[in-house]
């Protein structure tokens, strides 16, 4: 059985990297990555840059993506604070940090304009920005449901639509939407995120059909439980329970961020030149076997999401 590639906890670059793909696979391409300042988005940016790509990492939290110098008086010890500096230092490629809310089209337009001014092109869009939490449907506020839909679903369309208008329509491009398998089977406590990600997978297929004639490929990548991520810390449940679930999955382990980044690299690269409208599940088969703990709903009886 293939062993997973090395990875590190937190939002730090890998201390060493062995190329499984050609090192210049994305030579001089430019990738625009939402949610690129932390977690899976950060590792996608790093792996792309290690394959010759320049990146734009966009986050709602500017301190998450800025260098210490650019952020002035803010503390350089904040988690994820020096993402752009770390990425550029580890890979010797350019990384532009931008502040942007995917729910705000004017902010997206300004960010894309800034990226195009800096690089002159954008070849790849990775829609990785997302919001999630555990909550039973009966305790989920209307606004909480709407907030997740706005970030995950509307945000994915907003950024894709702006990049289509400003660059992809005339030059072609690649879009990879980071989704999930939650909607494939109906996951307890996840009606908001499952609905949002299922909608994004449908969007992937629609856009692949409409934009294919303009040389735009659109695919989804659905990760499973991934170590070293905020999502696992917040959504994985008690460690003992998680360990039991993981060992019951086909590959009997968690995935890591580097594995997900490699899957995204494949979809974004010329290796996948004839792949569009697809959903690539990278979860070790977990969605086929993970127990759906309906009894666990009792633990959330008094919980209410009031975003």
Secondary structure, DSSP 8 states (H G I E B T S, - for coil): --------SSS---S----SS-TTTTTT-EEEEETTTSHHHHHHHHHHHTTT-EEEEEES-HHHHS-HHHHTTS-TTSTTTTHHHHHHHHHSS-EEEEE--TT-HHHHHHHHHHHHHHHS---EEEE---------GGGB-HHHHHHHIIIIIIHHHHHHHHHIIIIIHHH-EEEEEEE-SHHHHT-TT-HHHHHHHHHHHHHHHHHHHHHGGGTEEEEEEEE-SBTTSHHHHHHS--HHHHHHHHHTSTT-S-B-HHHHHHHHHHHHSGGGTT--S-EEEESTTHHHH----GGGGGGGTT--B--
